[in-house]
Amino acid sequence: MGRVLIVDKDPAVVREITSQVAHLGLEALWAGGGREAIQLFVRHTPEAVILSEVLPDFSGWEAAELIRTICDAPIIFLSRHPDRLSRNRALQLGDEYLTPPWQWDRLRARLAALLRRSTAPVASQPDPYDDGFLKVDLEAQHVTKAGKHVRLTKTEFKLLTCFVRHPNRALSHNEIVQSVWGHGYIEPKSAVTLYVWHLRRKIEADPSRPTYLQTIRGIGYFFSPRA
């Protein structure tokens, strides 16, 4: 049986999430703080983590950063004080960001989708993209910019893969959502815009004047390879 680590100090919230996890046929592990969470993660290597951004000993951000040094298990952040900065940081470190009022059925759906993505078989990959400045090895899931490793989240890498596989082709927001998040999932345009913004910051020489990820107003984006 797969395991999901729940990191939150509120027993009522933990009970609700445990119920949703059980519906997916998974075992729930509970940690009330960051240190205990890391200990449980190392001991049990859960398939996913549901993590509050506020913990008694140290922040959820710090816990997520430590988990990311161990593996790329999906991380869903729960934020009781949502703001733009928190959302940006959560999507850089993790894979999903949920805010009150809690919609437990949505959490269960997103958890199931993230687990399907993380366990899906790897399809055959095309040759790496390499223009001398940006190199994207799709099979090794390794990206370098000007010779330096670029750390991407799973979602950011899936987004970059979508672009690299369709060079010089206009991709609508819906096409991008289906490629990155999966069929049947509805993601607002603002989320795609936010992820593109994060990706530009990491792969462009000048994110304010992007050359790779071009915007097509009213349609979406396209990937423009360097000659």
N, CA, C and O of each residue as an XYZ file, in Angstrom:
908
protein
N       0.843     -1.201      0.000
C       0.000      0.000      0.000
C       0.877      1.249      0.000
O       1.822      1.356      0.781
N       0.551      2.197     -0.889
C       1.298      3.440     -0.930
C       0.991      4.317      0.263
O      -0.038      4.161      0.921
N       1.900      5.243      0.535
C       1.740      6.121      1.694
C       1.756      7.587      1.280
O       2.418      7.975      0.317
N       1.011      8.387      2.032
C       1.010      9.841      1.865
C       1.321     10.463      3.208
O       0.688     10.129      4.209
N       2.285     11.362      3.244
C       2.664     12.050      4.482
C       1.881     13.345      4.608
O       1.948     14.205      3.730
N       1.134     13.485      5.705
C       0.369     14.703      5.994
C       1.104     15.464      7.084
O       1.371     14.925      8.158
N       1.428     16.711      6.805
C       2.183     17.519      7.769
C       1.346     18.742      8.128
O       1.307     19.719      7.380
N       0.678     18.678      9.276
C      -0.194     19.765      9.711
C      -0.417     19.606     11.212
O      -0.467     18.489     11.727
N      -0.550     20.726     11.901
C      -0.716     20.688     13.355
C      -2.175     20.620     13.787
O      -2.450     20.468     14.978
N      -3.118     20.727     12.854
C      -4.548     20.738     13.175
C      -5.123     19.330     13.019
O      -5.244     18.847     11.893
N      -5.482     18.657     14.118
C      -6.008     17.286     14.028
C      -7.263     17.177     13.169
O      -7.463     16.159     12.506
N      -8.110     18.202     13.167
C      -9.339     18.148     12.378
C      -9.019     18.111     10.886
O      -9.629     17.357     10.128
N      -8.059     18.929     10.478
C      -7.634     18.937      9.072
C      -7.011     17.597      8.708
O      -7.271     17.053      7.635
N      -6.193     17.074      9.603
C      -5.539     15.793      9.354
C      -6.568     14.675      9.178
O      -6.408     13.812      8.315
N      -7.628     14.691     10.000
C      -8.678     13.668      9.887
C      -9.361     13.730      8.522
O      -9.614     12.699      7.899
N      -9.658     14.947      8.064
C     -10.317     15.095      6.763
C      -9.405     14.583      5.642
O      -9.858     13.866      4.749
N      -8.125     14.953      5.692
C      -7.201     14.535      4.636
C      -6.987     13.028      4.691
O      -6.911     12.374      3.651
N      -6.890     12.477      5.889
C      -6.722     11.032      6.046
C      -7.874     10.288      5.384
O      -7.667      9.254      4.749
N      -9.091     10.815      5.532
C     -10.260     10.199      4.911
C     -10.144     10.207      3.390
O     -10.458      9.216      2.731
N      -9.686     11.343      2.834
C      -9.529     11.447      1.380
C      -8.440     10.500      0.881
O      -8.582      9.869     -0.167
N      -7.351     10.409      1.645
C      -6.252      9.516      1.281
C      -6.723      8.062      1.292
O      -6.361      7.275      0.417
N      -7.535      7.717      2.293
C      -8.050      6.349      2.400
C      -8.935      5.996      1.207
O      -8.937      4.852      0.753
N      -9.696      6.987      0.690
C     -10.542      6.767     -0.482
C      -9.717      6.342     -1.688
O     -10.222      5.651     -2.573
N      -8.454      6.750     -1.730
C      -7.566      6.392     -2.838
C      -6.820      5.085     -2.570
O      -5.966      4.675     -3.356
N      -7.150      4.439     -1.456
C      -6.495      3.187     -1.124
C      -5.080      3.358     -0.623
O      -4.248      2.466     -0.785
N      -4.800      4.498     -0.015
C      -3.459      4.814      0.461
C      -3.433      4.928      1.984
O      -4.457      5.192      2.615
N      -2.271      4.728      2.554
C      -2.082      4.862      3.992
C      -1.595      6.273      4.312
O      -0.714      6.797      3.631
N      -2.165      6.883      5.343
C      -1.774      8.229      5.757
C      -0.788      8.166      6.919
O      -0.989      7.432      7.887
N       0.281      8.952      6.801
C       1.217      9.166      7.902
C       1.046     10.600      8.364
O       0.829     11.488      7.541
N       1.141     10.846      9.669
C       0.908     12.200     10.179
C       2.112     12.692     10.945
O       2.662     11.994     11.797
N       2.512     13.919     10.622
C       3.550     14.619     11.382
C       3.005     15.987     11.755
O       2.427     16.683     10.920
N       3.191     16.374     13.019
C       2.694     17.670     13.470
C       3.682     18.795     13.289
O       3.331     19.960     13.479
N       4.926     18.472     12.920
C       5.956     19.496     12.748
C       6.953     19.102     11.673
O       6.924     17.984     11.158
N       7.829     20.026     11.343
C       8.786     19.814     10.266
C       9.816     18.739     10.552
O      10.103     17.911      9.688
N      10.376     18.739     11.752
C      11.410     17.754     12.087
C      10.849     16.338     12.049
O      11.461     15.426     11.493
N       9.673     16.173     12.651
C       9.036     14.857     12.630
C       8.711     14.447     11.195
O       8.811     13.270     10.846
N       8.322     15.413     10.365
C       7.988     15.120      8.968
C       9.195     14.567      8.219
O       9.073     13.587      7.484
N      10.355     15.188      8.400
C      11.554     14.734      7.709
C      11.935     13.332      8.187
O      12.326     12.487      7.382
N      11.822     13.086      9.487
C      12.136     11.754     10.021
C      11.226     10.695      9.414
O      11.693      9.628      9.016
N       9.911     10.987      9.341
C       8.973     10.031      8.759
C       9.216      9.848      7.267
O       9.090      8.744      6.738
N       9.565     10.931      6.603
C       9.803     10.843      5.161
C      10.993      9.932      4.870
O      10.927      9.080      3.984
N      12.071     10.113      5.613
C      13.265      9.284      5.410
C      12.972      7.823      5.743
O      13.458      6.915      5.068
N      12.175      7.605      6.785
C      11.911      6.242      7.251
C      10.967      5.492      6.312
O      11.139      4.294      6.084
N       9.951      6.206      5.756
C       8.890      5.509      5.012
C       8.862      5.835      3.515
O       8.158      5.154      2.769
N       9.595      6.842      3.051
C       9.604      7.271      1.637
C       8.200      7.270      1.022
O       7.921      6.483      0.117
N       7.323      8.141      1.505
C       5.948      8.180      0.984
C       5.905      8.619     -0.477
O       6.843      9.231     -0.988
N       4.795      8.294     -1.133
C       4.630      8.639     -2.558
C       4.295     10.111     -2.770
O       4.513     10.644     -3.858
N       3.760     10.783     -1.727
C       3.386     12.193     -1.845
C       3.354     12.825     -0.460
O       3.311     12.134      0.557
N       3.375     14.167     -0.445
C       3.355     14.923      0.806
C       2.297     16.018      0.710
O       2.231     16.741     -0.284
N       1.474     16.135      1.744
C       0.520     17.247      1.871
C       0.998     18.070      3.054
O       1.048     17.575      4.180
N       1.346     19.316      2.805
C       2.179     20.072      3.737
C       1.619     21.453      4.033
O       1.350     22.228      3.115
N       1.442     21.763      5.313
C       1.049     23.111      5.721
C       2.271     24.027      5.645
O       3.389     23.602      5.936
N       2.052     25.289      5.253
C       3.191     26.201      5.155
C       3.610     26.730      6.529
O       4.711     27.261      6.673
N       2.749     26.592      7.537
C       3.063     27.056      8.888
C       3.126     25.856      9.826
O       2.141     25.136      9.989
N       4.289     25.644     10.442
C       4.498     24.518     11.347
C       5.096     25.022     12.657
O       5.669     26.111     12.685
N       4.976     24.259     13.742
C       5.451     24.740     15.050
C       6.954     24.961     15.139
O       7.397     25.911     15.785
N       7.758     24.092     14.496
C       9.205     24.188     14.679
C       9.905     24.963     13.562
O      10.673     25.885     13.836
N       9.645     24.595     12.307
C      10.136     25.422     11.210
C       9.131     25.412     10.084
O       8.171     24.643     10.118
N       9.332     26.250      9.088
C       8.295     26.487      8.088
C       8.135     25.310      7.133
O       9.031     24.484      6.963
N       6.964     25.269      6.523
C       6.716     24.271      5.494
C       7.650     24.425      4.318
O       7.995     23.446      3.657
N       8.067     25.676      4.052
C       9.020     25.913      2.955
C      10.335     25.181      3.230
O      10.894     24.535      2.344
N      10.818     25.290      4.463
C      12.068     24.617      4.824
C      11.923     23.104      4.739
O      12.832     22.409      4.283
N      10.772     22.598      5.180
C      10.527     21.159      5.099
C      10.515     20.696      3.642
O      11.075     19.651      3.311
N       9.870     21.483      2.775
C       9.804     21.126      1.354
C      11.192     21.130      0.715
O      11.516     20.254     -0.086
N      12.005     22.117      1.074
C      13.359     22.190      0.517
C      14.177     20.963      0.919
O      14.939     20.431      0.113
N      14.017     20.514      2.168
C      14.734     19.316      2.624
C      14.226     18.068      1.898
O      15.011     17.204      1.507
N      12.915     17.986      1.724
C      12.351     16.842      1.009
C      12.858     16.814     -0.427
O      13.149     15.745     -0.965
N      12.964     17.974     -1.041
C      13.423     18.047     -2.428
C      14.878     17.598     -2.578
O      15.282     17.177     -3.662
N      15.665     17.680     -1.512
C      17.041     17.172     -1.590
C      17.068     15.646     -1.554
O      18.082     15.033     -1.886
N      15.945     15.029     -1.150
C      15.873     13.574     -1.051
C      15.259     12.974     -2.312
O      15.803     12.025     -2.877
N      14.129     13.522     -2.757
C      13.476     12.995     -3.958
C      12.488     14.025     -4.498
O      12.344     15.116     -3.946
N      11.809     13.660     -5.588
C      10.856     14.560     -6.242
C       9.413     14.125     -6.038
O       8.584     14.291     -6.933
N       9.105     13.571     -4.874
C       7.727     13.184     -4.589
C       6.811     14.402     -4.688
O       7.202     15.493     -4.273
N       5.596     14.240     -5.230
C       4.673     15.375     -5.328
C       4.397     16.002     -3.963
O       4.240     15.297     -2.966
N       4.341     17.335     -3.930
C       4.060     18.083     -2.703
C       2.866     18.995     -2.947
O       2.860     19.793     -3.885
N       1.855     18.868     -2.094
C       0.694     19.761     -2.124
C       0.770     20.661     -0.900
O       0.805     20.171      0.229
N       0.797     21.969     -1.113
C       0.839     22.921     -0.002
C      -0.575     23.322      0.413
O      -1.451     23.538     -0.424
N      -0.772     23.415      1.734
C      -2.001     23.973      2.293
C      -1.656     25.321      2.916
O      -0.804     25.402      3.801
N      -2.319     26.376      2.453
C      -2.010     27.714      2.963
C      -3.241     28.323      3.622
O      -4.297     28.441      2.999
N      -3.095     28.708      4.886
C      -4.194     29.360      5.592
C      -4.158     30.874      5.429
O      -5.129     31.554      5.762
N      -3.064     31.404      4.926
C      -2.920     32.855      4.718
C      -2.422     33.097      3.295
O      -1.281     33.512      3.093
N      -3.289     32.833      2.305
C      -2.843     32.892      0.908
C      -2.485     34.298      0.446
O      -3.172     35.264      0.777
N      -1.427     34.401     -0.303
C      -1.055     35.634     -0.977
C      -0.216     35.256     -2.184
O       0.172     34.098     -2.342
N       0.063     36.229     -3.032
C       0.765     35.956     -4.286
C       2.161     35.386     -4.037
O       2.579     34.452     -4.721
N       2.879     35.940     -3.068
C       4.237     35.472     -2.800
C       4.233     34.015     -2.329
O       5.070     33.215     -2.748
N       3.285     33.686     -1.458
C       3.188     32.309     -0.970
C       2.863     31.363     -2.114
O       3.449     30.285     -2.220
N       1.939     31.760     -2.961
C       1.572     30.908     -4.105
C       2.774     30.689     -5.014
O       3.041     29.562     -5.431
N       3.497     31.757     -5.323
C       4.672     31.635     -6.190
C       5.696     30.674     -5.588
O       6.235     29.805     -6.273
N       5.948     30.851     -4.293
C       6.950     30.012     -3.641
C       6.502     28.550     -3.596
O       7.301     27.636     -3.804
N       5.221     28.347     -3.324
C       4.691     26.985     -3.262
C       4.814     26.277     -4.600
O       5.152     25.094     -4.644
N       4.544     26.985     -5.694
C       4.613     26.369     -7.009
C       6.047     26.191     -7.490
O       6.306     25.398     -8.395
N       6.980     26.926     -6.886
C       8.392     26.691     -7.189
C       8.893     25.434     -6.486
O       9.644     24.645     -7.060
N       8.464     25.257     -5.225
C       8.950     24.121     -4.433
C       8.101     22.871     -4.618
O       8.611     21.753     -4.545
N       6.807     23.058     -4.858
C       5.900     21.922     -4.908
C       5.115     21.842     -6.198
O       5.515     22.390     -7.225
N       3.975     21.142     -6.127
C       3.199     20.848     -7.327
C       1.771     21.391     -7.288
O       1.112     21.460     -8.326
N       1.288     21.771     -6.121
C      -0.078     22.276     -5.996
C      -0.173     23.167     -4.769
O       0.595     23.024     -3.817
N      -1.139     24.099     -4.808
C      -1.293     25.091     -3.734
C      -2.779     25.266     -3.484
O      -3.499     25.773     -4.344
N      -3.247     24.850     -2.309
C      -4.662     24.932     -1.982
C      -4.888     25.893     -0.828
O      -4.077     25.977      0.095
N      -6.001     26.617     -0.889
C      -6.311     27.626      0.114
C      -7.742     27.432      0.624
O      -8.552     26.790     -0.046
N      -8.066     27.987      1.819
C      -9.437     27.893      2.334
C     -10.411     28.650      1.430
O      -9.992     29.570      0.727
N     -11.702     28.288      1.427
C     -12.268     27.143      2.161
C     -11.816     25.825      1.535
O     -11.809     25.668      0.314
N     -11.438     24.880      2.404
C     -10.904     23.623      1.903
C     -11.960     22.846      1.105
O     -13.084     22.649      1.565
N     -11.575     22.416     -0.086
C     -12.430     21.562     -0.915
C     -11.757     20.189     -0.960
O     -10.882     19.933     -1.786
N     -12.189     19.321     -0.056
C     -11.479     18.057      0.119
C     -11.580     17.158     -1.101
O     -10.659     16.389     -1.379
N     -12.693     17.244     -1.840
C     -12.797     16.427     -3.048
C     -11.801     16.892     -4.103
O     -11.272     16.082     -4.865
N     -11.542     18.211     -4.148
C     -10.534     18.728     -5.085
C      -9.145     18.255     -4.676
O      -8.341     17.875     -5.527
N      -8.861     18.276     -3.373
C      -7.562     17.791     -2.908
C      -7.366     16.330     -3.308
O      -6.293     15.947     -3.775
N      -8.402     15.522     -3.123
C      -8.289     14.106     -3.487
C      -8.044     13.947     -4.985
O      -7.223     13.125     -5.393
N      -8.748     14.727     -5.807
C      -8.578     14.651     -7.255
C      -7.173     15.066     -7.675
O      -6.562     14.426     -8.531
N      -6.666     16.134     -7.077
C      -5.325     16.605     -7.433
C      -4.262     15.622     -6.962
O      -3.276     15.389     -7.661
N      -4.457     15.043     -5.776
C      -3.507     14.048     -5.280
C      -3.470     12.848     -6.219
O      -2.395     12.356     -6.562
N      -4.638     12.382     -6.630
C      -4.698     11.234     -7.539
C      -4.008     11.541     -8.861
O      -3.291     10.699     -9.402
N      -4.226     12.760     -9.388
C      -3.610     13.142    -10.659
C      -2.089     13.223    -10.535
O      -1.366     12.770    -11.423
N      -1.608     13.797     -9.440
C      -0.169     13.917     -9.232
C       0.477     12.541     -9.084
O       1.579     12.320     -9.585
N      -0.188     11.626     -8.410
C       0.360     10.279     -8.248
C       0.381      9.533     -9.580
O       1.309      8.770     -9.849
N      -0.631      9.747    -10.407
C      -0.631      9.116    -11.739
C       0.533      9.629    -12.563
O       1.208      8.857    -13.244
N       0.769     10.928    -12.502
C       1.880     11.517    -13.251
C       3.221     10.983    -12.780
O       4.090     10.666    -13.592
N       3.390     10.883    -11.463
C       4.695     10.496    -10.925
C       5.012      9.030    -11.147
O       6.177      8.634    -11.111
N       3.969      8.207    -11.379
C       4.195      6.767    -11.570
C       3.975      6.332    -13.011
O       4.072      5.143    -13.316
N       3.680      7.281    -13.908
C       3.424      6.919    -15.310
C       4.695      6.399    -15.960
O       5.781      6.898    -15.667
N       4.581      5.387    -16.855
C       5.767      4.881    -17.549
C       6.373      5.950    -18.439
O       5.654      6.771    -19.009
N       7.677      5.943    -18.559
C       8.381      6.948    -19.358
C       8.333      6.553    -20.823
O       8.769      5.461    -21.187
N       7.812      7.421    -21.656
C       7.744      7.162    -23.093
C       9.106      7.401    -23.726
O       9.990      8.014    -23.129
N       9.253      6.905    -24.948
C      10.516      7.144    -25.649
C      10.702      8.639    -25.852
O       9.743      9.354    -26.142
N      11.921      9.106    -25.702
C      12.205     10.531    -25.722
C      12.970     10.926    -26.984
O      13.784     10.149    -27.483
N      12.716     12.116    -27.497
C      13.489     12.586    -28.643
C      14.893     12.972    -28.214
O      15.229     12.950    -27.030
N      15.706     13.327    -29.199
C      17.074     13.742    -28.902
C      17.068     14.986    -28.021
O      16.128     15.779    -28.078
N      18.109     15.166    -27.206
C      18.184     16.371    -26.360
C      18.196     17.641    -27.210
O      18.710     17.655    -28.329
N      17.617     18.704    -26.653
C      17.718     20.023    -27.289
C      18.988     20.691    -26.797
O      19.230     20.738    -25.590
N      19.808     21.209    -27.709
C      21.074     21.840    -27.316
C      21.431     22.901    -28.347
O      21.745     22.583    -29.494
N      21.381     24.172    -27.929
C      21.750     25.252    -28.847
C      23.040     25.956    -28.420
O      23.385     27.016    -28.942
N      23.741     25.350    -27.466
C      24.986     25.947    -26.984
C      24.797     26.786    -25.738
O      25.730     26.944    -24.951
N      23.605     27.324    -25.547
C      23.292     28.114    -24.350
C      22.348     27.323    -23.446
O      22.590     27.187    -22.246
N      21.274     26.805    -24.035
C      20.294     26.019    -23.295
C      20.363     24.574    -23.765
O      20.321     24.300    -24.964
N      20.468     23.655    -22.815
C      20.456     22.234    -23.138
C      19.376     21.557    -22.312
O      19.336     21.704    -21.090
N      18.497     20.813    -22.985
C      17.401     20.116    -22.316
C      17.496     18.640    -22.692
O      17.233     18.263    -23.834
N      17.869     17.822    -21.737
C      17.927     16.378    -21.940
C      16.636     15.790    -21.389
O      16.482     15.639    -20.177
N      15.706     15.459    -22.286
C      14.384     15.007    -21.858
C      14.429     13.640    -21.191
O      13.658     13.374    -20.270
N      15.322     12.776    -21.646
C      15.392     11.441    -21.067
C      15.982     11.479    -19.666
O      15.474     10.823    -18.757
N      17.061     12.252    -19.490
C      17.704     12.361    -18.176
C      17.014     13.382    -17.281
O      17.321     13.477    -16.093
N      16.074     14.153    -17.854
C      15.390     15.230    -17.134
C      16.411     16.183    -16.516
O      16.369     16.487    -15.324
N      17.314     16.637    -17.353
C      18.405     17.505    -16.899
C      18.467     18.722    -17.813
O      18.451     18.599    -19.038
N      18.539     19.904    -17.193
C      18.557     21.155    -17.940
C      19.766     21.981    -17.511
O      20.044     22.108    -16.319
N      20.485     22.543    -18.485
C      21.586     23.453    -18.178
C      21.411     24.737    -18.973
O      20.903     24.730    -20.094
N      21.840     25.833    -18.373
C      21.840     27.147    -19.024
C      23.233     27.728    -18.897
O      23.734     27.915    -17.788
N      23.853     28.009    -20.012
C      25.230     28.521    -20.024
C      26.157     27.608    -19.218
O      27.051     28.079    -18.516
N      25.934     26.303    -19.329
C      26.797     25.332    -18.674
C      26.468     25.051    -17.224
O      27.110     24.199    -16.609
N      25.481     25.741    -16.653
C      25.130     25.558    -15.245
C      23.787     24.840    -15.120
O      22.845     25.119    -15.862
N      23.719     23.901    -14.155
C      22.495     23.138    -13.949
C      21.339     24.043    -13.529
O      21.497     24.929    -12.689
N      20.181     23.801    -14.127
C      18.963     24.545    -13.794
C      18.018     23.593    -13.080
O      17.626     22.567    -13.637
N      17.652     23.928    -11.854
C      16.744     23.077    -11.080
C      15.295     23.459    -11.383
O      14.887     24.600    -11.167
N      14.530     22.500    -11.882
C      13.125     22.717    -12.194
C      12.256     21.794    -11.353
O      12.662     20.684    -11.010
N      11.062     22.260    -11.026
C      10.088     21.371    -10.392
C       9.559     20.413    -11.458
O       9.802     20.608    -12.649
N       8.837     19.382    -11.028
C       8.272     18.428    -11.984
C       7.351     19.122    -12.980
O       7.393     18.840    -14.177
N       6.521     20.028    -12.478
C       5.582     20.709    -13.360
C       6.314     21.619    -14.332
O       5.953     21.682    -15.507
N       7.333     22.322    -13.865
C       8.112     23.181    -14.754
C       8.786     22.359    -15.845
O       8.837     22.782    -17.000
N       9.307     21.179    -15.483
C       9.963     20.352    -16.492
C       8.951     19.824    -17.504
O       9.238     19.779    -18.700
N       7.774     19.427    -17.037
C       6.735     18.974    -17.965
C       6.333     20.093    -18.915
O       6.083     19.846    -20.095
N       6.270     21.323    -18.408
C       5.935     22.464    -19.250
C       7.024     22.697    -20.288
O       6.726     22.908    -21.463
N       8.286     22.659    -19.861
C       9.386     22.845    -20.799
C       9.402     21.725    -21.843
O       9.653     21.974    -23.022
N       9.136     20.502    -21.409
C       9.070     19.371    -22.341
C       8.002     19.598    -23.401
O       8.217     19.328    -24.582
N       6.847     20.096    -22.966
C       5.762     20.398    -23.899
C       6.225     21.380    -24.968
O       5.927     21.199    -26.148
N       6.945     22.409    -24.565
C       7.425     23.410    -25.519
C       8.497     22.837    -26.438
O       8.444     23.032    -27.653
N       9.476     22.126    -25.862
C      10.595     21.614    -26.651
C      10.113     20.603    -27.694
O      10.672     20.523    -28.788
N       9.090     19.843    -27.360
C       8.567     18.847    -28.299
C       7.746     19.464    -29.425
O       7.456     18.803    -30.422
N       7.374     20.731    -29.265
C       6.566     21.401    -30.295
C       7.197     22.751    -30.664
O       6.578     23.796    -30.461
N       8.414     22.737    -31.200
C       9.086     24.001    -31.525
C       8.367     24.761    -32.641
O       7.839     24.180    -33.589
N       8.371     26.085    -32.484
C       7.794     26.976    -33.503
C       6.327     26.670    -33.799
O       5.846     26.902    -34.909
N       5.633     26.155    -32.809
C       4.208     25.872    -32.975
C       3.429     26.587    -31.891
O       3.774     26.497    -30.712
N       2.378     27.300    -32.281
C       1.540     27.989    -31.304
C       0.763     26.964    -30.490
O       0.069     26.109    -31.039
N       0.893     27.066    -29.166
C       0.186     26.170    -28.256
C      -0.830     26.975    -27.452
O      -0.479     27.953    -26.791
N      -2.078     26.559    -27.513
C      -3.107     27.270    -26.749
C      -2.980     26.930    -25.273
O      -2.314     25.962    -24.905
N      -3.623     27.733    -24.431
C      -3.626     27.444    -22.996
C      -4.201     26.050    -22.737
O      -3.692     25.314    -21.892
N      -5.251     25.693    -23.458
C      -5.877     24.387    -23.246
C      -4.930     23.244    -23.630
O      -4.867     22.234    -22.930
N      -4.197     23.398    -24.734
C      -3.249     22.365    -25.142
C      -2.154     22.191    -24.092
O      -1.742     21.073    -23.785
N      -1.699     23.301    -23.556
C      -0.653     23.243    -22.532
C      -1.178     22.557    -21.277
O      -0.494     21.716    -20.694
N      -2.392     22.914    -20.859
C      -2.987     22.296    -19.659
C      -3.113     20.795    -19.847
O      -2.767     20.031    -18.946
N      -3.609     20.351    -21.018
C      -3.795     18.916    -21.250
C      -2.463     18.179    -21.269
O      -2.377     17.043    -20.803
N      -1.425     18.815    -21.802
C      -0.112     18.184    -21.866
C       0.559     18.112    -20.505
O       1.195     17.110    -20.178
N       0.421     19.171    -19.705
C       1.135     19.254    -18.425
C       0.335     18.654    -17.278
O       0.879     17.894    -16.477
N      -0.957     18.988    -17.189
C      -1.771     18.554    -16.051
C      -2.630     17.325    -16.355
O      -3.079     16.643    -15.434
N      -2.861     17.040    -17.637
C      -3.613     15.854    -17.998
C      -5.012     16.173    -18.503
O      -5.566     17.236    -18.224
N      -5.572     15.224    -19.257
C      -6.900     15.400    -19.838
C      -7.974     15.460    -18.744
O      -7.924     14.732    -17.753
N      -8.923     16.337    -18.959
C     -10.037     16.456    -18.029
C      -9.781     17.396    -16.872
O     -10.679     17.673    -16.076
N      -8.526     17.897    -16.775
C      -8.229     18.811    -15.663
C      -8.393     20.245    -16.130
O      -7.930     20.613    -17.210
N      -9.042     21.039    -15.326
C      -9.282     22.447    -15.663
C      -8.351     23.311    -14.823
O      -8.488     23.381    -13.602
N      -7.412     23.963    -15.479
C      -6.460     24.842    -14.793
C      -6.655     26.250    -15.334
O      -6.665     26.425    -16.552
N      -6.811     27.269    -14.479
C      -7.013     28.624    -14.978
C      -5.815     29.133    -15.771
O      -4.680     28.712    -15.550
N      -6.091     30.048    -16.699
C      -5.011     30.611    -17.513
C      -3.947     31.266    -16.648
O      -2.770     31.274    -17.008
N      -4.356     31.817    -15.505
C      -3.398     32.492    -14.630
C      -2.329     31.528    -14.133
O      -1.183     31.928    -13.925
N      -2.694     30.250    -13.938
C      -1.719     29.270    -13.472
C      -0.693     28.986    -14.562
O       0.501     28.890    -14.279
N      -1.151     28.849    -15.813
C      -0.223     28.640    -16.936
C       0.707     29.843    -17.060
O       1.915     29.689    -17.239
N       0.136     31.033    -16.963
C       0.934     32.257    -17.052
C       1.995     32.300    -15.959
O       3.136     32.691    -16.207
N       1.617     31.900    -14.757
C       2.552     31.909    -13.630
C       3.696     30.919    -13.861
O       4.857     31.246    -13.616
N       3.375     29.720    -14.326
C       4.418     28.727    -14.571
C       5.353     29.160    -15.700
O       6.562     28.939    -15.625
N       4.802     29.771    -16.738
C       5.643     30.283    -17.823
C       6.578     31.361    -17.288
O       7.746     31.430    -17.671
N       6.056     32.196    -16.405
C       6.883     33.249    -15.794
C       8.045     32.643    -15.010
O       9.182     33.100    -15.124
N       7.750     31.602    -14.206
C       8.812     30.927    -13.453
C       9.838     30.307    -14.399
O      11.044     30.397    -14.168
N       9.346     29.677    -15.465
C      10.241     29.004    -16.403
C      11.132     30.003    -17.130
O      12.315     29.741    -17.348
N      10.571     31.136    -17.502
C      11.380     32.170    -18.149
C      12.507     32.648    -17.235
O      13.631     32.868    -17.687
N      12.203     32.806    -15.963
C      13.226     33.250    -15.010
C      14.392     32.269    -14.950
O      15.525     32.659    -14.670
N      14.108     30.996    -15.214
C      15.139     29.975    -15.059
C      15.912     29.663    -16.335
O      17.073     29.259    -16.265
N      15.279     29.844    -17.525
C      15.970     29.421    -18.750
C      16.355     30.570    -19.680
O      17.221     30.404    -20.539
N      15.724     31.729    -19.520
C      16.020     32.840    -20.425
C      17.266     33.602    -19.978
O      17.542     33.702    -18.783
N      18.011     34.135    -20.938
C      19.148     34.998    -20.611
C      18.644     36.284    -19.977
O      19.252     36.795    -19.036
N      17.532     36.811    -20.489
C      16.898     38.007    -19.943
C      15.395     37.741    -19.878
O      14.703     37.887    -20.886
N      14.876     37.351    -18.700
C      13.453     37.003    -18.596
C      12.508     38.133    -18.997
O      11.373     37.875    -19.399
N      12.961     39.375    -18.892
C      12.097     40.497    -19.275
C      11.987     40.629    -20.796
O      11.084     41.289    -21.309
N      12.921     39.989    -21.509
C      12.892     39.959    -22.969
C      13.094     38.523    -23.434
O      14.149     38.184    -23.970
N      12.093     37.684    -23.232
C      12.255     36.255    -23.532
C      12.471     35.988    -25.014
O      11.841     36.609    -25.870
N      13.364     35.063    -25.301
C      13.614     34.645    -26.682
C      13.117     33.227    -26.952
O      12.797     32.889    -28.092
N      13.051     32.396    -25.913
C      12.581     31.020    -26.089
C      11.062     30.921    -25.992
O      10.409     30.415    -26.904
N      10.511     31.399    -24.899
C       9.078     31.259    -24.640
C       8.361     32.537    -25.058
O       8.321     33.516    -24.313
N       7.798     32.512    -26.258
C       7.161     33.679    -26.835
C       5.658     33.660    -26.567
O       5.020     32.609    -26.621
N       5.105     34.835    -26.276
C       3.665     34.971    -26.036
C       2.943     35.299    -27.334
O       3.379     36.162    -28.096
N       1.839     34.607    -27.583
C       0.955     34.946    -28.695
C      -0.351     35.419    -28.082
O      -1.149     34.613    -27.603
N      -0.562     36.704    -28.097
C      -1.712     37.270    -27.408
C      -3.025     36.672    -27.916
O      -3.254     36.547    -29.119
N      -3.875     36.307    -26.956
C      -5.171     35.746    -27.279
C      -5.151     34.269    -27.613
O      -6.207     33.660    -27.786
N      -3.945     33.672    -27.708
C      -3.839     32.253    -28.065
C      -3.096     31.472    -26.990
O      -3.663     30.571    -26.372
N      -1.826     31.815    -26.765
C      -1.019     31.079    -25.797
C       0.453     31.397    -25.948
O       0.865     32.551    -25.832
N       1.254     30.358    -26.210
C       2.715     30.531    -26.285
C       3.296     29.630    -27.354
O       2.644     28.693    -27.816
N       4.558     29.926    -27.754
C       5.291     28.974    -28.581
C       6.760     29.022    -28.204
O       7.257     30.021    -27.684
N       7.444     27.915    -28.479
C       8.866     27.780    -28.168
C       9.663     28.083    -29.426
O       9.486     27.441    -30.462
N      10.551     29.081    -29.318
C      11.364     29.502    -30.451
C      12.809     29.065    -30.226
O      13.523     29.689    -29.442
N      13.256     27.986    -30.912
C      14.638     27.528    -30.731
C      15.621     28.548    -31.295
O      15.310     29.288    -32.228
N      16.810     28.567    -30.708
C      17.877     29.388    -31.267
C      18.402     28.738    -32.530
O      18.480     27.513    -32.624
N      18.761     29.560    -33.495
C      19.289     29.018    -34.754
C      20.662     28.408    -34.515
O      21.281     27.897    -35.448
